[in-house]
Amino acid sequence: MYMGYVQFFLIIIVFLKSLEPNPISDLISDYSFISISALLVLFVLISLVIGYLDSKLGLREEEMRNFSKSNPVLKDIQKSLDELSERVEKLSEKSQK
């Protein structure tokens, strides 16, 4: 997952380098050390904000839950867990009587 972030950042740099000559691309190329550092810091801050929102809103957990519903192996595991849960409930009811 983190390699995706690195690739995304590198794609942004390649995109900025490939722009036609204009004031922004000239500024980036003239002050490349400062501009790339600033872009890296900005990228990290934006990633942190997105990660924070993702953890608060629970988007990734919902995506994983939906994925597990379509995965046959995880369906079998969930079915086994449900059966075990029912057996435990029945055993606890018998032991209480």
C-alpha positions in Angstrom: 0.0 0.0 0.0 2.8 2.4 0.8 4.5 1.7 -2.5 1.3 3.1 -4.1 1.9 6.4 -2.3 5.5 6.5 -3.5 4.4 5.8 -7.1 1.7 8.4 -6.9 4.2 11.0 -5.7 6.6 10.0 -8.5 3.8 10.3 -11.1 3.1 13.8 -9.9 6.7 14.8 -10.3 6.9 13.3 -13.8 3.7 15.1 -14.7 5.0 18.4 -13.4 8.3 17.9 -15.3 6.4 17.1 -18.5 4.3 20.3 -18.5 4.9 22.9 -21.2 7.1 25.8 -20.2 5.0 28.1 -18.1 5.7 30.1 -14.9 4.8 27.2 -12.5 6.9 24.6 -14.3 9.8 27.1 -14.6 9.5 27.8 -10.9 9.6 24.1 -10.0 12.6 23.4 -12.3 14.5 26.5 -11.1 14.0 25.7 -7.4 13.7 21.9 -7.7 15.1 21.1 -4.2 12.7 23.5 -2.5 9.7 22.7 -4.7 10.0 18.9 -4.5 10.5 19.1 -0.7 7.4 21.3 -0.4 5.5 18.9 -2.6 6.6 16.0 -0.5 5.5 17.7 2.7 2.2 18.7 1.2 1.7 15.2 -0.1 2.4 13.7 3.4 0.0 16.2 5.0 -2.8 15.5 2.5 -2.2 11.7 3.0 -2.5 12.1 6.7 -5.7 14.1 6.4 -7.2 11.5 4.0 -6.1 8.7 6.4 -7.7 10.5 9.3 -10.9 10.9 7.4 -10.8 7.3 6.3 -10.4 6.1 9.9 -13.2 8.3 11.2 -15.7 7.5 8.4 -14.7 3.8 8.2 -14.6 3.6 4.4 -11.8 1.0 4.2 -13.6 -1.3 6.7 -16.8 -1.1 4.7 -14.9 -1.9 1.5 -13.2 -4.9 3.2 -16.6 -6.0 4.5 -18.1 -5.9 1.0 -15.1 -7.6 -0.5 -15.4 -10.4 2.1 -19.0 -11.0 1.1 -17.9 -11.8 -2.5 -14.9 -13.9 -1.5 -15.9 -17.6 -1.4 -13.1 -18.5 1.1 -14.2 -15.8 3.5 -17.8 -16.8 3.0 -16.9 -20.4 4.2 -15.0 -19.0 7.2 -18.0 -16.8 8.1 -20.4 -19.7 7.8 -18.2 -21.9 10.0 -18.0 -19.1 12.6 -21.8 -18.7 12.6 -22.3 -22.4 13.1 -19.8 -22.4 16.0 -21.5 -19.4 17.5 -24.8 -21.2 17.4 -23.3 -24.3 19.0 -21.8 -22.3 21.8 -25.1 -20.6 22.5 -26.9 -23.9 22.6 -24.3 -25.4 25.0 -24.5 -22.4 27.2 -28.3 -22.6 27.4 -28.0 -26.3 28.2 -25.5 -25.7 31.0 -27.7 -23.0 32.5 -30.7 -25.4 32.8 
